[in-house]
Amino acid sequence: MSVYLYIGILLFCSLHLFPAVCANCRQGIVQKIGAKPFKGYFSILAVLSIAIIVYGWRSSEPGFIYTPPEWGPSATKILMLPMLFLFLSAGNIKRFIRHPQLTSILLWASAHLLSNGDSRSLVLFSSLIVWALLAMYFLNRRDGPWQKPNPSPLFTDIKAAVGTLLVYGLITYFHIYISGVSLIHS
C-alpha cells in the first residue's frame, strides 16, 4: 500500500474536520489572514489532498480482502445517481437531510465497498465513512439543534437534477483516468 494514500486521506480528513472541531482556531486564522486567503489556502490544500489520494490509489497494489457481491457493481452505479444529487443539491433536500453532502460521501464510500474488495478500497472508503460520520457529529455539536431551512424554489432542485445527470456522464467517462477502472464497458 502506498504511503501517499494514507497521507492524502489524513490530509483530506484533517483539513475537512478542522472547521467543525476547532471553529475558534478557524476564526482566529480568518481574522489574521482574511476570509478570501483562508478559503484559497483551504481550497489548494483540498485539491492537493485529493491529488495525493489519487496518486496513492493508483500507485498502490491492491491486495485481496473480500469478494464483493455479484450485484455490487450494478448497485454502485445506481447509487451514484442519488449520491450525486445529494452532493450537488442546495435546494429542498436540505429540509429532509441535515448534511446532504456528507450523506452523499457515506453513500459513495459504502457503494464502492460493494464493488471493491481490495485493500486500497477498504482503506480509502472506510476512512471516508469514518470521516463523514465524525464530521456530522462535530458539526451537529458545534451548530446545535437542527433548524430546517425554508423551502427553496423548485428550480434549485431541477438544476441539481440536471447537474446530477451531467456529472454522472462525466464521471462515467473519466473514471478510467482517475481510478484506472472503466465504467463504460463494465
Helices and strands as residue ranges (DSSP letters): H 3-21, H 23-33, H 35-59, H 72-88, G 92-95, H 100-115, H 119-143, H 154-179
